[in-house]
Amino acid sequence: MSILRVQELRGLADDDIHLYSGNTLDTTPGRLKVNHWTSSNRPSNPTEGTVGINDEGWVDFYYNGSWAEIGKGGGQNIIERGDPGSSAPLVLLENFNDVHYYYSSNKDMYMRTQLVPNAVYEMWYTSSGGASNIDLYLYPNGSTYGGEFRAHYRATDGSANFNRTDQTLNHFYLDHFFGGSGSNPAGKVWFTTGPTNKYFYYVGSDTSSLVIGYNRWTNNSRNWDWIGYHAFNGDNKRFWVRRVG
């Protein structure tokens, strides 16, 4: 093993300085200075492992194709996924301190978060606007599976009755207001990835309804590999998801 002790070390413009495995860069009693930037001007396509100080109040670390924002959000590492589309790379959500953050103004959203088997996750969302059918759809793995889902939940209607429904479906689904019109929804989901037990517990509301209940994916041979595809009316969707167990 080698130890390099330097007072000042500079590379030529656009060149990297490499420190190979088993070697140590020792800056004591000096200091190591890294780049400063903001979210708007940080590198758009950096080398894996790039680190910098974000002047908005956290440390940026580039890992697995995304910026991990260490120290943002009260100790949580907020990883912005935006609106990645159906073919975006999957990003594993395994660390309990990481949160994947998605946002979109579209009706459809692909949540390309890779899941850990036999784990528990929490997901919450808000959305402004929307005029009808603010119902939560989720197609796990971005697919449908005919008749493999059982839904059991209650939802209010125009007369404030808390009605029960039991359905057989091909994806996760909960009906707000049973076809009525609402807007500005918000809700929270807890789900287990299985494969033996895949449950989806939900509580949510919009301006016309309150819904509480769960879905169960009955085929225990299916793997839930990534969160899936959301589709519901509403503008400015925001989704946060983290592993809790």
C-alpha positions as CSV (number, residue, x, y, z in Angstrom):
1,M,0.0,0.0,0.0
2,S,1.2,3.5,-0.8
3,I,0.4,6.8,0.9
4,L,0.7,10.0,-1.0
5,R,1.1,13.1,1.2
6,V,0.8,16.4,-0.7
7,Q,0.6,20.1,-0.1
8,E,-1.0,20.9,-3.4
9,L,-2.0,18.5,-6.2
10,R,-3.5,19.8,-9.5
11,G,-4.6,18.1,-12.7
12,L,-4.6,19.5,-16.2
13,A,-7.8,20.9,-17.5
14,D,-10.4,18.2,-18.1
15,D,-8.1,15.5,-16.7
16,D,-8.7,13.2,-13.8
17,I,-6.3,12.2,-11.0
18,H,-6.6,8.5,-10.3
19,L,-5.9,6.8,-7.0
20,Y,-5.9,3.1,-7.4
21,S,-7.2,0.4,-5.0
22,G,-5.1,-0.1,-1.9
23,N,-3.6,3.4,-1.9
24,T,-4.5,6.3,0.4
25,L,-4.5,10.1,-0.2
26,D,-3.5,11.7,3.1
27,T,-4.2,15.5,3.3
28,T,-3.4,15.9,7.0
29,P,-2.8,18.4,8.5
30,G,-4.3,20.2,5.5
31,R,-7.8,19.7,4.0
32,L,-9.5,18.2,0.9
33,K,-11.5,20.7,-1.1
34,V,-14.3,19.6,-3.4
35,N,-16.5,21.4,-6.0
36,H,-19.4,23.7,-5.0
37,W,-22.5,24.0,-7.2
38,T,-26.3,24.3,-7.0
39,S,-29.0,21.9,-8.4
40,S,-29.3,24.0,-11.5
41,N,-25.6,24.0,-12.5
42,R,-24.2,20.7,-11.1
43,P,-22.8,18.4,-13.8
44,S,-25.4,16.8,-16.0
45,N,-23.5,13.7,-16.9
46,P,-20.8,13.2,-14.3
47,T,-18.5,10.2,-13.6
48,E,-19.9,7.6,-11.2
49,G,-18.8,8.5,-7.7
50,T,-18.6,12.3,-8.3
51,V,-19.0,14.3,-5.0
52,G,-19.7,17.9,-4.5
53,I,-21.1,20.4,-2.0
54,N,-24.6,21.7,-3.0
55,D,-24.9,25.3,-1.8
56,E,-28.6,24.7,-1.2
57,G,-27.6,22.8,1.9
58,W,-26.5,19.2,1.3
59,V,-23.9,17.0,-0.3
60,D,-24.4,15.6,-3.8
61,F,-23.1,12.1,-4.6
62,Y,-23.6,10.6,-8.1
63,Y,-24.4,6.9,-7.9
64,N,-26.1,4.5,-10.3
65,G,-27.1,7.2,-12.8
66,S,-28.7,9.6,-10.3
67,W,-27.8,12.3,-7.8
68,A,-28.2,11.2,-4.2
69,E,-28.7,14.3,-2.1
70,I,-27.2,13.5,1.3
71,G,-28.4,15.5,4.2
72,K,-31.4,16.9,2.4
73,G,-34.9,16.5,4.0
74,G,-34.0,16.1,7.6
75,G,-31.5,13.2,7.2
76,Q,-33.2,11.5,4.3
77,N,-31.2,11.2,1.0
78,I,-33.7,12.5,-1.6
79,I,-33.0,10.9,-5.0
80,E,-34.8,12.9,-7.7
81,R,-36.2,10.6,-10.4
82,G,-38.4,13.2,-12.1
83,D,-40.7,11.7,-14.9
84,P,-38.3,9.1,-16.2
85,G,-40.4,7.3,-18.8
86,S,-40.9,3.6,-19.5
87,S,-37.4,2.8,-20.7
88,A,-35.4,4.6,-18.0
89,P,-32.8,2.6,-16.0
90,L,-34.1,1.0,-12.8
91,V,-32.6,2.4,-9.6
92,L,-32.6,0.0,-6.6
93,L,-34.2,1.3,-3.4
94,E,-32.6,-0.7,-0.7
95,N,-31.2,1.8,1.8
96,F,-33.6,2.9,4.5
97,N,-32.3,6.5,4.4
98,D,-33.0,6.9,0.7
99,V,-36.2,8.4,-0.8
100,H,-37.1,8.3,-4.5
101,Y,-38.9,11.5,-5.6
102,Y,-41.0,11.5,-8.8
103,Y,-42.9,14.4,-10.3
104,S,-44.9,15.0,-13.5
105,S,-47.6,17.1,-15.0
106,N,-48.7,14.1,-17.2
107,K,-51.5,11.7,-16.4
108,D,-49.1,8.7,-16.7
109,M,-46.0,8.2,-14.6
110,Y,-43.5,5.3,-14.7
111,M,-41.9,4.8,-11.3
112,R,-38.7,3.0,-12.3
113,T,-37.7,2.0,-8.7
114,Q,-36.3,-1.5,-8.3
115,L,-37.7,-3.3,-5.3
116,V,-36.1,-5.6,-2.7
117,P,-38.0,-9.0,-2.2
118,N,-39.7,-9.6,1.1
119,A,-39.6,-5.9,2.0
120,V,-42.0,-3.2,3.1
121,Y,-42.3,0.2,1.4
122,E,-44.2,3.4,2.0
123,M,-45.3,5.7,-0.8
124,W,-47.2,9.0,-0.5
125,Y,-48.4,11.4,-3.1
126,T,-50.1,14.7,-3.8
127,S,-51.6,16.2,-7.0
128,S,-53.2,19.5,-7.8
129,G,-56.1,19.9,-10.2
130,G,-58.0,17.2,-12.0
131,A,-61.7,17.1,-12.7
132,S,-62.9,13.5,-12.7
133,N,-62.0,10.0,-11.7
134,I,-59.2,10.7,-9.3
135,D,-58.7,7.0,-8.8
136,L,-55.4,5.4,-7.9
137,Y,-54.2,2.9,-10.5
138,L,-50.9,1.1,-10.2
139,Y,-49.7,-1.5,-12.8
140,P,-46.8,-3.3,-11.0
141,N,-43.8,-4.0,-13.3
142,G,-45.6,-1.8,-15.8
143,S,-47.9,-4.7,-16.7
144,T,-51.4,-6.2,-16.2
145,Y,-52.0,-9.7,-14.8
146,G,-55.5,-10.9,-15.6
147,G,-57.7,-11.5,-12.5
148,E,-54.8,-11.8,-10.1
149,F,-55.7,-8.9,-7.8
150,R,-58.4,-8.8,-5.1
151,A,-59.5,-5.4,-3.9
152,H,-61.4,-4.8,-0.6
153,Y,-62.0,-1.2,0.4
154,R,-64.6,1.4,1.4
155,A,-65.2,4.8,-0.2
156,T,-67.6,7.7,0.4
157,D,-70.1,8.8,-2.2
158,G,-72.1,12.0,-2.8
159,S,-74.3,11.3,0.2
160,A,-71.3,10.6,2.5
161,N,-72.1,6.9,2.8
162,F,-69.0,4.8,3.4
163,N,-69.6,2.1,0.8
164,R,-67.8,-1.2,0.6
165,T,-66.6,-2.9,-2.6
166,D,-64.9,-6.2,-3.4
167,Q,-63.4,-6.5,-6.9
168,T,-61.3,-8.9,-9.0
169,L,-58.8,-6.9,-11.1
170,N,-55.7,-7.1,-13.3
171,H,-53.8,-4.4,-11.4
172,F,-53.9,-2.5,-8.1
173,Y,-56.9,-0.1,-8.1
174,L,-59.0,1.9,-5.6
175,D,-62.0,3.9,-6.8
176,H,-62.5,7.4,-5.3
177,F,-66.2,8.3,-5.1
178,F,-67.3,5.4,-7.3
179,G,-67.1,7.4,-10.5
180,G,-67.9,10.8,-9.2
181,S,-65.8,13.9,-9.8
182,G,-63.1,15.2,-7.4
183,S,-59.8,17.0,-7.6
184,N,-56.6,17.8,-5.6
185,P,-56.0,14.2,-4.3
186,A,-53.5,13.0,-1.7
187,G,-52.9,9.6,-0.3
188,K,-50.5,7.2,1.3
189,V,-49.7,3.5,0.5
190,W,-47.9,0.8,2.4
191,F,-47.0,-2.2,0.3
192,T,-45.1,-5.6,0.7
193,T,-43.1,-7.0,-2.2
194,G,-43.4,-10.7,-1.6
195,P,-43.4,-12.8,-3.7
196,T,-45.4,-14.9,-1.2
197,N,-47.3,-12.0,0.3
198,K,-47.9,-8.9,-1.9
199,Y,-50.3,-6.5,-0.2
200,F,-51.1,-2.8,-1.0
201,Y,-52.7,-0.8,1.8
202,Y,-54.1,2.6,1.0
203,V,-55.8,5.7,2.5
204,G,-56.5,8.7,0.4
205,S,-58.9,11.5,-0.4
206,D,-59.8,14.2,-2.9
207,T,-62.4,17.0,-2.7
208,S,-65.3,14.5,-3.1
209,S,-64.3,11.3,-1.4
210,L,-62.4,9.4,1.3
211,V,-61.0,5.9,0.5
212,I,-59.5,3.3,2.8
213,G,-58.7,-0.3,2.1
214,Y,-56.3,-2.8,0.5
215,N,-55.5,-4.9,-2.6
216,R,-53.8,-8.3,-2.6
217,W,-51.8,-9.7,-5.5
218,T,-52.8,-13.4,-5.3
219,N,-50.3,-15.1,-7.6
220,N,-47.4,-15.9,-5.3
221,S,-45.2,-17.0,-8.1
222,R,-45.0,-13.5,-9.6
223,N,-42.1,-11.3,-8.7
224,W,-42.7,-7.6,-8.0
225,D,-39.5,-6.2,-9.5
226,W,-40.2,-2.5,-9.9
227,I,-42.9,-0.3,-8.6
228,G,-44.7,0.2,-11.9
229,Y,-46.9,2.5,-13.9
230,H,-49.4,5.1,-12.4
231,A,-52.3,6.5,-14.3
232,F,-54.9,8.9,-12.9
233,N,-56.2,12.4,-13.7
234,G,-54.6,15.2,-11.9
235,D,-51.9,17.8,-12.5
236,N,-48.5,18.3,-10.9
237,K,-48.2,14.8,-9.4
238,R,-45.6,14.3,-6.7
239,F,-44.7,10.8,-5.4
240,W,-42.2,9.9,-2.7
241,V,-41.3,6.3,-1.9
242,R,-39.0,4.8,0.7
243,R,-38.2,1.4,2.2
244,V,-39.5,1.0,5.8
245,G,-39.0,-2.7,6.5
